[in-house]
Amino acid sequence: MTDSVRNEGPVVRLDQVVKEYHMGTIVVPAVAGVSLTLQAARFSVIVGPSGSGKTTLLNLIGCIDGATRGTVEVCGTDIATLNDDRLSDFRARHIGFIFQNFNLIPVLSAIENVEYPLLLAGIAKRERRARAMALLDAVGLADQARRRPNEMSGGQRQRVAIARALVAEPDLVLADEPTANLDSRTGAAIIELMHAMQARARTSFVFSTHDPAVMEHADSIFAIRDGLLVESREIGGRA
Amino acid sequence: MNTLSLAFRNIFRNARRSIMTMMAVGVGALAILMFGGFVSAIVLSFQTFIVQNTGHLHVYKRGYFDFGAGNPSAYGIADYAKVMQAIADDPVLKPMVAVATPSLTLFGIAGNFAANTSKTFFGTGLVPSDRERMRRWNAYGLQGLTWRESAMHDDDRDGGVIGLGLARMLSLCATLNVANCPTPPAAETSDKPVDQDIAALAAAEAPQDNGADPRPRIDLLAATAGGAPNVVNLRVARAENQGIKELDDAYVAMHLDLAQRLVFGRGERKVTALILQLHRSGDLKAAQARLETIFRDRGLDLEVRDFSQLTPMYPQVIGMFGTIFGFIAVIMGVIVLFTIANTMSMSVMERINEIGTLRALGQRRSGVRRQFLAEGFLLGLFGATLGVVAAILAAQAMNHSGLSWTPPGNSAPVPLTILLFQSRLLVPAAWICLTVLATLSTLFPANKAARMVVVDALRHV
């Protein structure tokens, strides 16, 4: 993605996207025809009750799940045209993930976890290490670089996850309920951090959340219910 | 951080399980190597035993091997001295040949007429000094081989050695100081007088030494080349166990000169075979080919047989142990395969969420597969290395333990030996095969991990 795309224009475009799951003979629609556009370099939030389809929508945007029907376009690429390997490469290049359970690799230290996306991108060791350390420093964990995830608190782990999501300088960072497993104070700090990092990297952040604190920082809010987009709201002056 | 270093960390994530898995691979390697080393020792001991006693190659007059055993005069090599000279002078054979010696095989009746006993015998006429050199062949450097000083000498042309069984049947146990020799039941002792003609013939052949030679004398009766009966006297220097009862009950080793006197009388003296012992068994094919070339070029109607043709049991024993070894190796391989596959399957099941994370971050299916294959490879590598080290230590302990056993056909016990490095292939082949097998046995769980659907894997708790 060019800088112009990174900073302006849509980073994600969904057109009549349907995602259905088959449970035996029963077809369960998780996303039932959603069309939306996410502008670049914005802090977007997908909200909705449990089971509304927001995680499925996030998975579709994150190119880790395929739509049953409709078009999912990320960074100008229709992801249905990519095979599995190219899709993996696409994710490595364009998308960062922050998970509810942090999902750090337990056998790797904090800095190695942050380095991992750069390893997939084929970046040389010296540069990997420098960029990972810079990100760890930015999230306030430079002194914890050698620690393994099981030696860190939940907040620290999520900071490492944020650094990992940003280290490859992706166009899009997806966070699925990133504060759900954190206490409110730590959660608020993490949201502040992500917002700061988003502003600094000019990267597009997309959250799924119940957390009102997250919504306070949003540039765009998309409300989803029963697999349908029921509200799309731009918060003025932030973009 | 690369695939192997990550694999190394992953296999020690559950250290106890991985160590148990490596030990299972190690025990497999240990079993294969110990048995392989034992088989190697048996095969080389057996080969050494055969080469010491029969040499590597026998040169016969064409047809002797198939038809001439009972007719040494018809299938004898007449001008054998010239043939031996040709062999000795050949520049190709010279560096290969350790011993070249003539031999005459014959059959007849051995009698101890003083005790009124007789027995058919299988005899070999030989050159004692040559045979003594042959018996010291130890090209593989086997430990614990012992040589008993020969009772036969080149200048003792009437002396010889007989089997323990023959000594027993000829009532020579007491005079030859044979231990644990049973005496025959009285009813079994023949009181039938010896044929007067044979007794007279034997008496006529008896040496006139006025009792100066203390060794017991037996008479050997055989048909000469012309078909007439002939008798010679043999001074029995010693009775020796031949290992196989049938041979023990009939064996007579005598000086070549005595055997030729018995078979050919005053006629042209021949031998039934020229025996060649090589410095190295590895030269066998080359030496055989060279001999055949020499014989063809000189127009000699001779053929060459190697020791495995003369001792059909040799390839059979090798084949049998090879089959047993293969069977054990396959069993061990299957155990290793299932052990690794089970461990890696458990590892995949425990890391489903992590697999989903790696795939979401952009790891390709092939990367996930490679990661698990690397872990299987390392488990196999460490396990096989552990097994090789354990086998080397166990073999050392075994080889210095002083344990011995008596192989089939041997008359004396031999040290229980494990030869791990006698075959250059055994250790590296076991090591590599088990490592490769461990890697291959990871294919199924690795493929399973690689084929996981990312969102399903991420949802897994």
Interface residues (C-beta under 8 A of the other chain):
Chain A: N59 G62 I64 D65 D84 D85 S88 D89 F90 R91 A92 R93 I95 F97 F99 N101 N103 I105 P106 V107 L108 E112 E115 Y116 P117 L119 L120 A121 R164
Chain B: M1 L6 R9 N10 R13 N353 E354 G356 T357 L358 R359 A360 L361 G362 Q363 R364 R365 S366 G367 V454 V455 L458
